[in-house]
């Protein structure tokens, strides 16, 4: 898997978010750390399914390169408990991992928001080819 580059706009957006959060806690805070990396890590996190499957949340490209605030597309590599690779899952646009999704067999339950910002729990079924 090739590294996924982080655009200048995305780096600026991430730095602004971090700065805003830190200034909220300490009004005198100033950035003194390393710059935001120019490439994303291979994966963003690991999730375990109720059935023992491992869901590796992959780094991905932005949903909209012009608007980093929309975040990345959500993708998973899925493995059986014995390590057997099952495949990649590209989640729908409204899928979010901000509220921990629940994984069980070929289903994922996740919180989404509609156009009025109302939260709903949605069940997705993984379609295997």
N, C-alpha and C positions, 0 to 999 in steps of 0.2 A: 504494500500500500504506500503510495507516494504521500509525502507530507502535504497537508492542506495549508496553503498560504493564508496569512491574516492580512487583509488589506489595511492601508493607512487609515481609512475611515473607521474600520472596525477597531483598530488599535486605539485611535483617538476616543472612540465611544467607550471602550472598556476602561481606559485611563480616567475618563471623565466620571464614570460610574464609581470607580474605586475612590477617586478624590472626593466626590460628593458624600459618599458613605463615611469616609474618614473625617471630613470636615464637620459632619453632623456630630461625631463623637468628640472631636478635638478641633476647635476653631483655628488653632495655630498650626495644625498639621500641614506639612509640605512633603511633596513626593521626593523621596531620597533613595528609592529602590531602583532595580534594573528596569530597562524599558520593557514594554509588553512584547512578548516573542513574535517573530515574524512567521512562525509556523505553529499550527495547532498540535497538541499531543494526539497520538493515535486514537485513544479512547477517553471519554469524558467520565465514565463511571461504570460500575458493575451492579447488576440487579440479580437477585435470585428469585426464581419462580417457586410457587408452592409445591410444584412437582419436582423440584431439584434442578431444573434447567438453569443455565447461566445466560444472562442477557448482558452482553457487553455493549454499552452505549458508545457509539463511534463519534468521533469528531466529524463534522460535515461542513459543507459550504453554507453560506447564509441563505435564508429564504428569499431575501431581496438584497442584492449587493448595494443598492442605493440607500437602504435603511437598516443599519446594523441593529437597531432596537427590536426588530422582528425576530432576531435570534437565528439559530441554525436549524436546518432541516433535521428531524429526529430519525436516526437509523440505529439498528441493533444487529450485531452478529449473535446468533443463538446457538447454544451448545447443549447437548444432553449431559447428564451428570457424569457420564464416563468420558466426556471430552469430545464425543462425536459432533462434528460441525453439522448443524441443520440448515443454515442459510442466513441470508440477510433479510431484515424486515425494514422497509421504508414506511414510517408512520405517516398518517394523514397530516395535512397542514395544521389542523387544530389540536393535534396531540401535544401534550406538554408533560415534562417530567418534574415540574416545579412542585407539584403535590405528588408524592410517591405513587406511581402506578402499581397495580397489583397484577402479577403475571401468574397464570395457571394454565397449563397445557397450551392449547392453541388460542387462548383468550387473554386479552389485556383490558383491565378497567382503568380508566384515567379521567381526570377532571379536565373539562374544556370550558371555554367561555364563548357565548354567542355574541352577535353584533351589539347587544345591549349590555354586555359584560356580565351576564348572568351565568353562574357556574352550573355545570351539569356533569353527572357521572355517565360516561359513555363506555359501552363494552365493544371492543374491536375483536374481530376474529381474524386470525392469521390464515391467509389462503396460501396453500402450498401448491407448487406446480408439479 
